[in-house]
Amino acid sequence: MSWILSNRIIISSAISLLALMLVLSTVSANSYHAKAATPTAATGIIVPLYTYPGSAWTTLVQTKNANPAVPVVAIINPNSGPGVSSDTNYVTGIRNLQAANIVVLGYVYTGYGSRSTSAVEADINSYSSWYHVNGIFFDEMSNKDGYQGYYSNLNNYVKSIGMAFTVGNPGADTLPSYIGTVDNIIIYENAGLPPLSYLGGWHTSYDKKNFSFLSYADPSLDTSYVASASSGAGYVYITNDNLPNPWDTLPPYFGSLVSAVGVADSGSSAGPPPAHYTVTVKSANLQGVLFGGMFTIVKRDSVTVQTGYTPLSFAAKQGSTYDVTVLNYRQHIFDHWDNGSKNPSRTITPSQSITLVAYYRN
């Protein structure tokens, strides 16, 4: 967003002060579109946040705050689009995301170029007036020749009303002629990780900021894969969630995914990244028989970086201190840790990969 200053020479200091106050008030009135307006060049996370504002949104904010250098884009989808009216919970949730410097995009479907421009623009206008999002996510983007102008025109419309970022989603590879029609293109949306060679080929002739991928049904996180993929993708997202809606929860390893992307970027520009160790939290009864399902909270510097159910694993940075807290559930009452501590909250500063066992009594 820009403001044009006149060429008139202002003589009176009182007039100068008034002009400054006017500019500041204009910035305040348009702060929603300006907040987190354009993602950076580093590889980031793009999250299809197709769930009602709640715990997943909170976790996303907390994880972003714990990893401020990692760009994060969240796609909201109230009702296969903006819906028929504004929802106050979405308004509040979006403001919280933007306050954490998360770029928020509104979901709009395009029918692979068959939906009328006027209908798509109406959805864009609703997102702008109701939710003040930072940009638009064009789902069902065509990858066939002949629709480039359709998406370029929509992209220009988004920018003309003050938004800053657009993503198109054909969900599969596209044509080089689509580069530039939107700011970023999802070239893979499928179960399992795309082969690294998929990010090579003709894509290497263009900046990685043009490409992203979405992968679901991945039961665990391969951080070495993330490090390699970060060299060829502007945004990535990997989850263990699955069909029919693989985008309605965050994976238990979400914090580790964000950290892995951050480590990959820091390693590419600032020498070897800090060592990371895997910390695994398990639960057992007093006889030593392991069982799962006990809710666990992991914090670093009082900020929640990961939550989930035992057995839970997370990547711990060398030299960082973490607070690991396990909770009770019904008849399962925390008794002690494997080091004898009776406090359900345990502080660790890992110097190697370790396993923590929380013992429960009935």
VEXDREN-2710 file (C-alpha; in Angstrom, 1 decimal):
% VEXDREN-2710
k/r/px/py/pz
1/MET/0.0/0.0/0.0
2/SER/1.4/3.5/-0.9
3/TRP/0.5/7.0/-0.3
4/ILE/1.3/9.8/-2.8
5/LEU/2.8/13.0/-1.2
6/SER/2.2/16.3/-3.0
7/ASN/5.1/18.5/-4.2
8/ARG/3.9/21.5/-2.3
9/ILE/6.5/22.8/0.1
10/ILE/5.1/22.8/3.6
11/ILE/6.2/25.9/5.5
12/SER/4.2/25.7/8.6
13/SER/5.3/23.1/11.2
14/ALA/1.7/22.8/12.3
15/ILE/0.7/21.8/8.8
16/SER/3.5/19.2/8.7
17/LEU/2.3/17.7/11.9
18/LEU/-1.3/17.5/10.6
19/ALA/-0.1/15.8/7.5
20/LEU/1.9/13.3/9.5
21/MET/-1.1/12.5/11.7
22/LEU/-3.2/12.0/8.5
23/VAL/-0.7/9.5/7.1
24/LEU/-0.6/7.6/10.4
25/SER/-4.4/7.4/10.6
26/THR/-4.5/6.0/7.0
27/VAL/-1.9/3.3/7.9
28/SER/-4.1/2.3/10.9
29/ALA/-7.2/2.1/8.8
30/ASN/-5.5/-0.3/6.3
31/SER/-3.4/-2.3/8.7
32/TYR/-5.1/-5.6/8.1
33/HIS/-4.0/-5.8/4.4
34/ALA/-0.6/-4.4/5.2
35/LYS/0.1/-7.0/8.0
36/ALA/2.3/-9.9/6.8
37/ALA/1.7/-8.6/3.3
38/THR/4.3/-10.5/1.3
39/PRO/6.1/-13.7/2.2
40/THR/9.9/-13.7/2.2
41/ALA/12.3/-15.5/-0.2
42/ALA/13.1/-18.3/2.3
43/THR/11.3/-21.6/2.1
44/GLY/8.2/-21.6/4.3
45/ILE/5.1/-23.5/5.4
46/ILE/1.8/-23.3/3.6
47/VAL/-1.1/-24.7/5.7
48/PRO/-4.6/-25.5/4.3
49/LEU/-6.3/-24.5/7.6
50/TYR/-9.6/-26.0/6.6
51/THR/-11.0/-26.2/10.1
52/TYR/-13.1/-23.8/12.2
53/PRO/-11.1/-21.4/14.4
54/GLY/-10.0/-23.3/17.5
55/SER/-7.1/-25.4/18.8
56/ALA/-5.4/-25.9/15.4
57/TRP/-5.4/-22.1/14.8
58/THR/-3.9/-21.6/18.3
59/THR/-1.2/-24.2/17.7
60/LEU/-0.3/-22.5/14.4
61/VAL/0.1/-19.2/16.1
62/GLN/2.2/-20.7/18.9
63/THR/4.4/-22.6/16.4
64/LYS/5.0/-19.5/14.3
65/ASN/5.9/-17.4/17.4
66/ALA/8.4/-20.1/18.3
67/ASN/9.9/-20.0/14.8
68/PRO/9.7/-16.4/13.8
69/ALA/12.1/-16.6/10.9
70/VAL/10.1/-19.3/9.0
71/PRO/7.5/-17.8/6.6
72/VAL/4.0/-19.2/7.2
73/VAL/1.0/-19.0/4.9
74/ALA/-2.5/-20.1/6.2
75/ILE/-5.4/-20.8/3.8
76/ILE/-8.8/-20.3/5.4
77/ASN/-11.9/-21.8/4.0
78/PRO/-15.2/-20.9/5.8
79/ASN/-17.5/-22.7/3.4
80/SER/-15.8/-23.7/0.1
81/GLY/-15.2/-19.9/-0.1
82/PRO/-16.1/-17.0/2.1
83/GLY/-19.7/-18.2/2.8
84/VAL/-22.8/-15.9/2.8
85/SER/-21.9/-13.6/5.7
86/SER/-19.1/-12.7/8.1
87/ASP/-18.3/-14.9/11.0
88/THR/-17.0/-13.1/14.1
89/ASN/-14.9/-16.2/15.2
90/TYR/-13.1/-16.1/11.8
91/VAL/-12.6/-12.3/12.2
92/THR/-10.9/-12.8/15.5
93/GLY/-9.0/-15.9/14.4
94/ILE/-7.6/-14.2/11.3
95/ARG/-6.5/-11.2/13.3
96/ASN/-4.6/-13.5/15.7
97/LEU/-2.9/-15.2/12.8
98/GLN/-1.9/-11.9/11.2
99/ALA/-0.6/-10.6/14.6
100/ALA/1.8/-13.5/14.5
101/ASN/3.0/-12.4/11.1
102/ILE/1.2/-15.3/9.3
103/VAL/0.0/-14.5/5.8
104/VAL/-3.7/-15.4/5.5
105/LEU/-5.2/-16.3/2.2
106/GLY/-8.9/-16.8/1.4
107/TYR/-10.0/-20.0/-0.5
108/VAL/-11.8/-19.5/-3.8
109/TYR/-12.5/-22.2/-6.3
110/THR/-12.2/-21.5/-10.0
111/GLY/-13.5/-24.7/-11.7
112/TYR/-10.3/-25.1/-13.7
113/GLY/-11.0/-21.8/-15.4
114/SER/-14.7/-22.5/-16.0
115/ARG/-16.1/-20.4/-13.2
116/SER/-17.1/-16.8/-14.2
117/THR/-14.7/-14.1/-13.4
118/SER/-17.5/-12.1/-11.8
119/ALA/-18.3/-14.9/-9.4
120/VAL/-14.7/-15.3/-8.4
121/GLU/-14.3/-11.6/-7.9
122/ALA/-17.4/-11.5/-5.7
123/ASP/-15.8/-14.1/-3.4
124/ILE/-12.6/-12.0/-3.4
125/ASN/-14.5/-8.9/-2.4
126/SER/-16.2/-10.8/0.4
127/TYR/-12.9/-11.9/1.8
128/SER/-11.5/-8.4/1.5
129/SER/-14.5/-6.6/3.2
130/TRP/-15.3/-9.2/5.9
131/TYR/-11.9/-10.6/6.8
132/HIS/-9.2/-8.3/5.5
133/VAL/-7.1/-11.3/4.3
134/ASN/-3.7/-10.8/2.8
135/GLY/-4.4/-12.6/-0.5
136/ILE/-6.3/-15.3/-2.3
137/PHE/-5.8/-19.1/-2.9
138/PHE/-7.2/-20.1/-6.2
139/ASP/-8.2/-23.8/-6.0
140/GLU/-9.0/-25.9/-9.0
141/MET/-6.5/-24.0/-11.1
142/SER/-6.2/-25.1/-14.7
143/ASN/-2.8/-26.3/-16.0
144/LYS/-4.1/-26.5/-19.6
145/ASP/-2.9/-24.0/-22.2
146/GLY/-5.4/-21.2/-22.9
147/TYR/-6.3/-20.2/-19.3
148/GLN/-3.2/-18.1/-18.5
149/GLY/-5.0/-14.9/-19.1
150/TYR/-8.0/-15.9/-16.9
151/TYR/-5.6/-16.3/-13.9
152/SER/-3.5/-13.3/-14.7
153/ASN/-6.6/-11.1/-14.7
154/LEU/-7.8/-12.5/-11.4
155/ASN/-4.3/-12.0/-9.9
156/ASN/-4.3/-8.4/-11.1
157/TYR/-7.8/-7.9/-9.5
158/VAL/-6.5/-9.2/-6.2
159/LYS/-3.6/-6.8/-6.2
160/SER/-5.8/-3.9/-7.3
161/ILE/-7.9/-4.0/-4.2
162/GLY/-4.9/-4.0/-1.8
163/MET/-4.1/-7.7/-1.3
164/ALA/-0.5/-8.8/-1.8
165/PHE/-0.2/-12.5/-2.4
166/THR/-1.8/-15.2/-4.6
167/VAL/-1.4/-18.9/-4.8
168/GLY/-2.9/-21.2/-7.5
169/ASN/-3.6/-24.9/-7.0
170/PRO/-3.8/-27.2/-10.0
171/GLY/-2.6/-29.9/-7.6
172/ALA/-0.3/-31.3/-10.3
173/ASP/2.5/-30.1/-12.5
174/THR/1.8/-27.2/-14.8
175/LEU/3.1/-25.4/-17.9
176/PRO/6.0/-22.9/-17.7
177/SER/3.7/-20.4/-19.3
178/TYR/1.7/-20.3/-16.0
179/ILE/4.7/-18.9/-14.1
180/GLY/3.8/-15.3/-13.2
181/THR/0.1/-15.7/-13.6
182/VAL/0.0/-16.0/-9.8
183/ASP/2.7/-15.6/-7.2
184/ASN/3.0/-19.3/-6.3
185/ILE/1.7/-22.6/-7.8
186/ILE/1.0/-25.8/-5.9
187/ILE/2.5/-28.4/-8.3
188/TYR/1.7/-31.4/-6.2
189/GLU/-1.2/-32.3/-3.9
190/ASN/-1.3/-36.0/-3.2
191/ALA/-0.7/-38.8/-0.7
192/GLY/3.0/-39.4/0.0
193/LEU/6.0/-37.2/-0.7
194/PRO/6.8/-36.1/-4.2
195/PRO/10.1/-37.5/-5.5
196/LEU/12.8/-34.9/-5.2
197/SER/13.3/-35.3/-9.0
198/TYR/9.7/-33.9/-9.3
199/LEU/11.0/-30.5/-8.1
200/GLY/13.8/-30.6/-10.7
201/GLY/13.6/-30.5/-14.5
202/TRP/12.2/-27.4/-16.0
203/HIS/11.4/-26.0/-12.6
204/THR/15.0/-25.3/-11.9
205/SER/15.0/-22.6/-14.6
206/TYR/12.7/-20.5/-12.3
207/ASP/13.0/-19.2/-8.7
208/LYS/11.8/-21.8/-6.2
209/LYS/9.4/-19.2/-4.8
210/ASN/7.1/-20.1/-7.7
211/PHE/6.5/-23.6/-6.5
212/SER/5.0/-25.4/-3.5
213/PHE/3.6/-28.9/-2.6
214/LEU/1.1/-30.4/-0.3
215/SER/1.6/-34.0/0.9
216/TYR/-0.8/-36.0/3.1
217/ALA/-1.0/-39.5/4.6
218/ASP/2.7/-39.3/5.8
219/PRO/2.7/-41.1/9.2
220/SER/6.1/-39.6/10.2
221/LEU/8.4/-36.8/9.2
222/ASP/11.6/-37.2/7.3
223/THR/13.6/-34.1/8.1
224/SER/16.4/-35.0/5.7
225/TYR/13.7/-35.0/2.9
226/VAL/12.5/-31.6/4.1
227/ALA/16.1/-30.2/3.9
228/SER/16.5/-31.4/0.3
229/ALA/13.0/-30.3/-0.8
230/SER/13.5/-26.8/0.6
231/SER/16.0/-26.1/-2.2
232/GLY/13.3/-26.5/-4.8
233/ALA/10.1/-25.3/-3.2
234/GLY/9.0/-22.0/-1.9
235/TYR/6.5/-23.6/0.4
236/VAL/5.9/-27.1/1.7
237/TYR/3.3/-28.8/3.8
238/ILE/3.4/-32.4/5.1
239/THR/0.7/-34.1/7.3
240/ASN/-0.3/-37.5/8.5
241/ASP/-4.0/-36.5/8.0
242/ASN/-5.8/-38.4/5.3
243/LEU/-8.9/-38.5/3.1
244/PRO/-11.7/-37.5/3.0
245/ASN/-10.4/-34.2/4.3
246/PRO/-6.6/-34.3/4.9
247/TRP/-6.5/-30.6/5.8
248/ASP/-8.7/-30.5/8.9
249/THR/-6.0/-31.1/11.5
250/LEU/-2.4/-30.3/12.0
251/PRO/0.1/-33.3/12.2
252/PRO/1.6/-34.2/15.5
253/TYR/5.0/-33.4/14.1
254/PHE/4.0/-30.0/12.9
255/GLY/6.4/-28.2/15.2
256/SER/9.2/-30.4/13.9
257/LEU/8.2/-29.7/10.3
258/VAL/8.4/-25.9/10.8
259/SER/11.8/-26.3/12.7
260/ALA/13.1/-28.5/9.9
261/VAL/12.3/-25.9/7.2
262/GLY/13.9/-23.2/9.4
263/VAL/17.1/-25.4/9.8
264/ALA/17.3/-26.0/6.1
265/ASP/17.2/-22.3/5.3
266/SER/19.7/-21.4/8.0
267/GLY/22.0/-24.1/6.8
268/SER/21.9/-22.9/3.2
269/SER/22.9/-19.4/4.1
270/ALA/24.8/-19.4/7.4
271/GLY/27.0/-22.5/7.6
272/PRO/26.1/-25.7/9.4
273/PRO/22.7/-25.5/11.2
274/PRO/22.5/-26.2/15.0
275/ALA/22.4/-29.9/15.9
276/HIS/18.9/-31.2/16.6
277/TYR/18.1/-34.3/18.6
278/THR/15.0/-36.4/18.6
279/VAL/13.1/-36.4/22.0
280/THR/10.5/-39.1/22.3
281/VAL/7.9/-39.1/25.1
282/LYS/6.3/-42.4/26.0
283/SER/3.8/-43.5/28.7
284/ALA/3.7/-46.8/30.7
285/ASN/1.9/-48.3/33.6
286/LEU/3.7/-49.0/36.9
287/GLN/4.5/-52.5/35.6
288/GLY/6.5/-50.9/32.7
289/VAL/4.0/-51.9/30.0
290/LEU/3.8/-49.1/27.4
291/PHE/0.5/-47.7/26.3
292/GLY/-0.3/-44.6/24.3
293/GLY/-2.7/-41.7/24.2
294/MET/-1.6/-39.4/27.1
295/PHE/-1.7/-35.8/26.1
296/THR/1.7/-34.1/26.1
297/ILE/2.7/-30.4/25.9
298/VAL/6.1/-29.3/24.9
299/LYS/7.2/-25.7/25.5
300/ARG/10.4/-23.7/24.7
301/ASP/10.9/-20.4/26.5
302/SER/7.3/-20.7/27.8
303/VAL/6.0/-20.9/24.2
304/THR/4.2/-24.1/23.2
305/VAL/6.0/-25.7/20.2
306/GLN/4.3/-29.0/20.0
307/THR/1.3/-30.9/21.5
308/GLY/0.1/-34.4/20.9
309/TYR/-0.4/-37.9/22.4
310/THR/2.2/-40.4/23.5
311/PRO/4.2/-41.7/21.9
312/LEU/5.2/-38.2/20.8
313/SER/8.5/-37.2/19.2
314/PHE/9.9/-33.7/18.6
315/ALA/13.1/-32.2/17.3
316/ALA/15.0/-30.4/20.1
317/LYS/17.7/-27.8/19.2
318/GLN/21.1/-28.2/20.8
319/GLY/21.5/-25.9/23.8
320/SER/17.7/-25.1/24.0
321/THR/15.7/-25.9/27.1
322/TYR/12.3/-27.6/26.9
323/ASP/9.5/-28.1/29.4
324/VAL/7.7/-31.4/28.8
325/THR/4.3/-31.8/30.6
326/VAL/2.1/-34.9/30.5
327/LEU/-1.5/-34.8/31.6
328/ASN/-3.8/-37.2/33.4
329/TYR/-6.8/-38.8/31.7
330/ARG/-9.7/-40.6/33.4
331/GLN/-8.3/-43.4/35.5
332/HIS/-4.7/-42.8/34.3
333/ILE/-2.9/-40.7/36.9
334/PHE/0.7/-39.5/36.5
335/ASP/3.0/-41.1/39.1
336/HIS/6.6/-40.4/38.1
337/TRP/9.1/-40.0/35.3
338/ASP/11.8/-42.5/34.6
339/ASN/14.3/-40.3/36.5
340/GLY/12.1/-40.5/39.6
341/SER/10.6/-37.0/39.4
342/LYS/7.1/-36.8/40.7
343/ASN/6.4/-33.5/38.8
344/PRO/4.4/-34.1/35.6
345/SER/6.4/-31.1/34.1
346/ARG/10.0/-32.0/33.3
347/THR/12.7/-29.6/32.1
348/ILE/15.3/-31.0/29.7
349/THR/18.3/-29.5/27.7
350/PRO/19.1/-32.4/25.3
351/SER/22.7/-33.1/24.3
352/GLN/21.7/-36.3/22.4
353/SER/18.5/-38.1/21.3
354/ILE/16.6/-39.4/24.3
355/THR/13.4/-41.1/25.3
356/LEU/11.4/-40.0/28.3
357/VAL/9.0/-42.4/30.0
358/ALA/6.1/-41.1/32.1
359/TYR/4.7/-43.8/34.4
360/TYR/1.0/-43.8/35.3
361/ARG/-1.0/-45.5/38.1
362/ASN/-4.7/-46.4/37.9
END
